[in-house]
């Protein structure tokens, strides 16, 4: 799943597509049906953060016009995949 996300985000960058709508399409295309998916603005520029909650862990990432990142890891201390905005 992480590799599929990286490939999808690389494709967006090649086509110069940024923002929540485009990232959401890539993330939802690889997330298993019925999986909790969070996608939100990440602050500066056209930044978008995302998470796919899976049994036992999360796939999280970041995408904007300069860079992207996809990580596989566990839940944060509050039990979710992403910190609440402002934390």
C-alpha positions as CSV (number, residue, x, y, z in Angstrom):
1,X,0.0,0.0,0.0
2,X,2.8,2.4,0.9
3,X,4.5,1.9,-2.5
4,X,1.2,2.4,-4.3
5,X,0.7,5.7,-2.5
6,X,4.3,6.8,-3.3
7,X,3.7,6.0,-7.0
8,X,0.3,7.8,-7.0
9,X,1.8,10.9,-5.4
10,X,4.7,10.9,-7.8
11,X,2.2,10.7,-10.7
12,X,0.4,13.8,-9.2
13,X,3.7,15.7,-9.0
14,X,4.6,14.8,-12.6
15,X,1.2,16.2,-13.7
16,X,1.6,19.2,-11.4
17,X,-1.6,18.4,-9.5
18,X,-1.8,19.6,-5.9
19,X,-4.4,20.0,-3.2
20,X,-6.8,17.8,-1.2
21,X,-9.0,16.7,-4.1
22,X,-6.2,15.1,-6.0
23,X,-4.5,13.6,-2.9
24,X,-7.9,12.2,-1.8
25,X,-8.3,10.3,-5.1
26,X,-4.9,8.7,-4.7
27,X,-5.4,7.8,-1.1
28,X,-8.9,6.4,-1.5
29,X,-7.9,4.4,-4.5
30,X,-5.4,2.3,-2.4
31,X,-7.2,2.2,0.9
32,X,-9.1,-1.0,1.6
33,X,-12.9,-0.7,1.4
34,X,-14.4,0.4,4.7
35,X,-11.1,1.7,6.0
36,X,-11.0,5.0,8.0
37,X,-9.3,7.6,5.9
38,X,-8.4,11.1,7.0
39,X,-7.4,13.8,4.6
40,X,-6.9,17.5,5.5
41,X,-5.1,20.6,4.7
42,X,-1.6,20.6,6.2
43,X,-0.9,24.3,6.6
44,X,1.4,26.1,4.3
45,X,1.1,26.3,0.5
46,X,-0.9,23.4,-0.9
47,X,0.1,20.9,1.8
48,X,-2.1,17.9,2.5
49,X,-1.7,15.3,5.2
50,X,-3.4,12.0,5.1
51,X,-3.9,8.8,7.1
52,X,-5.3,5.3,6.4
53,X,-6.2,3.5,9.7
54,X,-5.6,-0.2,9.5
55,X,-5.9,-2.9,12.1
56,X,-2.8,-2.5,14.3
57,X,-1.4,0.6,12.7
58,X,-1.5,3.4,10.2
59,X,-0.2,4.6,6.8
60,X,0.3,8.3,7.0
61,X,1.8,10.9,4.8
62,X,2.2,14.4,3.5
63,X,2.1,15.9,0.0
64,X,2.7,19.4,-1.4
65,X,4.3,21.0,-4.4
66,X,7.8,20.4,-3.1
67,X,7.8,17.0,-1.5
68,X,5.9,14.0,-0.3
69,X,6.3,11.4,2.4
70,X,4.6,8.1,3.1
71,X,5.2,6.2,6.4
72,X,3.9,3.0,7.9
73,X,3.7,3.0,11.7
74,X,1.6,2.6,14.8
75,X,-1.1,4.6,16.4
76,X,-0.2,7.9,18.2
77,X,-0.7,8.1,22.0
78,X,-4.3,9.1,21.7
79,X,-5.1,6.0,19.6
80,X,-5.5,7.7,16.3
81,X,-3.2,8.1,13.3
82,X,-2.8,11.9,13.1
83,X,-2.5,14.5,15.8
84,X,-5.4,16.8,16.0
85,X,-4.9,20.1,14.1
86,X,-3.0,22.6,16.3
87,X,-1.1,19.9,18.3
